[in-house]
Amino acid sequence: MASRDWIEIESFEAVDDIGQFDRPDIPRVEAILSGAPEREWQQFFVVRARALEQSHPGLRMEILADRLGFHTRAAHLEETCRLVNDAVEGTNHDYAAQRTAEEKRIADRDEEVRAMMAQVKAINASWPPEKAAE
């Protein structure tokens, strides 16, 4: 798979919004990703993210380019970072499985086309068919 198909979290950064007037109640953290995920990868991530958000009220995750942002309290930071990392790793596995299945479907279809081409050659070699005596 291409490098953008397998995304890792390289590091985490706390967002310093101390001087800002209008800010959310819960501080923001950003996971720095190893690359900007492609749209298909992000669609798989959204499924995992929404499931995680439902089981952990208050957690919201969003990807902006090569950063994955989320809000968490300092007391839960390590646990939340692990959950976010698990979501990214799970997405990698889901996406890889889908890509492998798609590649197999393409290979199976290509093999069917090759078999049909061989059959057509055999049909053409004895064409036209002999007419049955009436």
Backbone hydrogen bonds, N-H to C=O, Kabsch-Sander energy under -0.5 kcal/mol:
donor,donor_aa,acceptor,acceptor_aa,energy
5,D,2,A,-1.9
6,W,2,A,-0.5
6,W,3,S,-0.8
7,I,5,D,-0.6
10,E,8,E,-0.7
10,E,32,I,-3.0
11,S,32,I,-1.1
13,E,30,E,-2.6
15,V,28,R,-2.7
16,D,14,A,-0.6
17,D,15,V,-1.1
20,Q,17,D,-1.7
23,R,21,F,-0.8
29,V,70,F,-3.4
30,E,13,E,-3.1
31,A,68,L,-3.2
32,I,11,S,-3.2
32,I,30,E,-0.6
33,L,31,A,-0.7
33,L,66,D,-2.8
34,S,8,E,-2.2
38,E,4,R,-0.7
42,Q,38,E,-2.3
43,Q,39,R,-2.0
44,F,40,E,-1.6
45,F,41,W,-2.2
46,V,42,Q,-2.5
47,V,43,Q,-1.2
48,R,44,F,-1.5
49,A,45,F,-3.4
50,R,46,V,-2.7
51,A,47,V,-1.7
52,L,48,R,-2.4
53,E,49,A,-2.8
54,Q,50,R,-2.0
55,S,51,A,-1.5
56,H,52,L,-1.1
59,L,56,H,-2.2
60,R,58,G,-0.5
62,E,69,G,-2.1
64,L,62,E,-0.5
64,L,67,R,-3.1
67,R,64,L,-1.6
68,L,31,A,-2.5
69,G,62,E,-2.9
69,G,67,R,-0.6
70,F,29,V,-2.5
71,H,60,R,-0.6
72,T,27,P,-2.2
76,H,73,R,-1.5
77,L,74,A,-1.3
80,T,76,H,-2.7
81,C,77,L,-2.8
82,R,78,E,-2.1
83,L,79,E,-2.2
84,V,80,T,-2.7
85,N,81,C,-2.4
86,D,82,R,-2.6
87,A,83,L,-2.0
88,V,84,V,-2.0
89,E,85,N,-2.8
90,G,86,D,-2.7
91,T,87,A,-2.0
92,N,88,V,-2.2
93,H,89,E,-1.9
94,D,90,G,-2.6
95,Y,91,T,-3.1
96,A,92,N,-2.5
97,A,93,H,-2.3
98,Q,94,D,-2.1
99,R,95,Y,-2.5
100,T,96,A,-2.6
101,A,97,A,-2.4
102,E,98,Q,-2.3
103,E,99,R,-2.6
104,K,100,T,-2.1
105,R,101,A,-2.4
106,I,102,E,-2.3
107,A,103,E,-2.4
108,D,104,K,-2.9
109,R,105,R,-2.3
110,D,106,I,-2.7
111,E,107,A,-2.3
112,E,108,D,-2.0
113,V,109,R,-2.3
114,R,110,D,-2.2
115,A,111,E,-2.3
116,M,112,E,-2.4
117,M,113,V,-2.4
118,A,114,R,-2.0
119,Q,115,A,-2.2
120,V,116,M,-2.7
121,K,117,M,-2.2
122,A,118,A,-2.0
123,I,119,Q,-2.5
124,N,120,V,-3.0
125,A,121,K,-2.0
126,S,122,A,-0.9
126,S,123,I,-0.7
127,W,124,N,-1.4
